[in-house]
Amino acid sequence: MPPQIEGSGRNGMDKRFSKRWRSHLRMAKLFDRSQRFLVECRILDLSATGARLKPQSDRPLPLELHLQDEVMEVSKRATIVWIQRGEIGIRFAADPETR
């Protein structure tokens, strides 16, 4: 199991409700609500409720999107909850879609 991140986030205050793990060298794709490809991204850490991502470009992204994780072979609806220093934080929808 990957190492768990403890006390991360702004000022050491982690607002996540579930445990998260680092996910080095793992790529995913972001799509808009119409399933149009937006950008590839690196998954920096991942939890059951969301993820921290590093998009491969700085193009503007919609708040509502889909994350396609090709390693886990799943697609999840998500909302961007923060953007900071070229990284984004997303929260997965309550009813994630699987393909």
C-alpha positions as CSV (number, residue, x, y, z in Angstrom):
1,M,0.0,0.0,0.0
2,P,1.4,3.5,-0.9
3,P,2.5,5.8,2.0
4,Q,-0.4,7.7,3.6
5,I,-0.1,11.5,3.8
6,E,-0.6,12.9,7.3
7,G,-1.3,16.5,8.1
8,S,-1.1,17.8,4.6
9,G,-2.9,20.8,3.2
10,R,-2.8,24.5,4.0
11,N,-1.1,25.1,7.4
12,G,-1.1,21.4,8.1
13,M,-4.9,21.3,8.2
14,D,-6.3,18.6,6.0
15,K,-10.0,19.0,5.2
16,R,-10.4,15.5,3.6
17,F,-12.8,13.0,5.1
18,S,-11.0,9.9,3.9
19,K,-7.4,8.7,3.9
20,R,-5.3,9.5,0.8
21,W,-2.2,8.0,-0.7
22,R,0.5,9.4,-3.0
23,S,0.3,8.2,-6.6
24,H,3.6,9.0,-8.3
25,L,4.0,8.6,-12.1
26,R,0.3,7.8,-12.5
27,M,-1.4,9.6,-15.4
28,A,-5.1,10.3,-16.0
29,K,-7.2,12.3,-18.4
30,L,-9.8,15.0,-17.8
31,F,-12.9,15.3,-19.9
32,D,-15.7,17.9,-19.8
33,R,-19.4,17.0,-19.2
34,S,-19.9,16.3,-22.9
35,Q,-17.0,13.8,-22.7
36,R,-14.6,16.0,-24.8
37,F,-11.0,15.5,-23.9
38,L,-9.5,18.5,-22.0
39,V,-6.0,17.6,-20.7
40,E,-3.8,14.8,-19.4
41,C,-2.8,15.1,-15.8
42,R,-0.6,13.5,-13.2
43,I,-2.4,12.1,-10.1
44,L,-0.3,13.4,-7.1
45,D,-2.5,11.9,-4.4
46,L,-5.7,10.1,-4.3
47,S,-8.5,9.2,-1.8
48,A,-11.9,7.7,-1.9
49,T,-13.4,11.2,-2.0
50,G,-11.1,13.1,-4.3
51,A,-7.6,13.7,-5.7
52,R,-4.8,16.3,-6.1
53,L,-3.8,16.6,-9.8
54,K,-1.1,18.3,-11.8
55,P,-2.6,19.1,-15.3
56,Q,-0.1,19.0,-18.2
57,S,-1.2,22.4,-19.4
58,D,-2.5,25.6,-17.8
59,R,-5.6,25.8,-20.0
60,P,-8.8,26.8,-18.2
61,L,-10.9,23.9,-16.9
62,P,-14.6,23.7,-16.2
63,L,-15.7,23.2,-12.5
64,E,-17.5,20.0,-13.4
65,L,-15.5,17.3,-15.1
66,H,-14.7,13.6,-15.5
67,L,-11.5,12.0,-14.4
68,Q,-10.5,8.9,-16.4
69,D,-8.0,6.8,-14.5
70,E,-6.7,4.3,-17.1
71,V,-4.7,2.3,-14.6
72,M,-7.8,1.6,-12.4
73,E,-10.0,1.6,-15.5
74,V,-12.6,3.9,-14.0
75,S,-14.2,7.3,-14.9
76,K,-15.4,9.5,-12.1
77,R,-17.5,12.7,-12.1
78,A,-15.8,15.4,-10.1
79,T,-15.8,19.0,-9.1
80,I,-12.8,21.3,-8.8
81,V,-12.6,22.5,-5.2
82,W,-9.3,24.4,-5.4
83,I,-6.6,25.6,-7.8
84,Q,-3.1,26.5,-6.5
85,R,0.4,26.7,-8.1
86,G,-0.5,24.6,-11.2
87,E,-2.3,21.9,-9.2
88,I,-6.0,21.3,-8.7
89,G,-8.0,19.5,-6.0
90,I,-11.1,17.6,-7.1
91,R,-13.9,16.1,-5.1
92,F,-15.6,13.0,-6.6
93,A,-19.4,13.0,-7.1
94,A,-21.3,10.9,-4.6
95,D,-22.3,8.5,-7.3
96,P,-19.1,7.8,-9.3
97,E,-19.5,6.3,-12.7
98,T,-17.5,3.2,-13.6
99,R,-17.0,2.0,-17.2
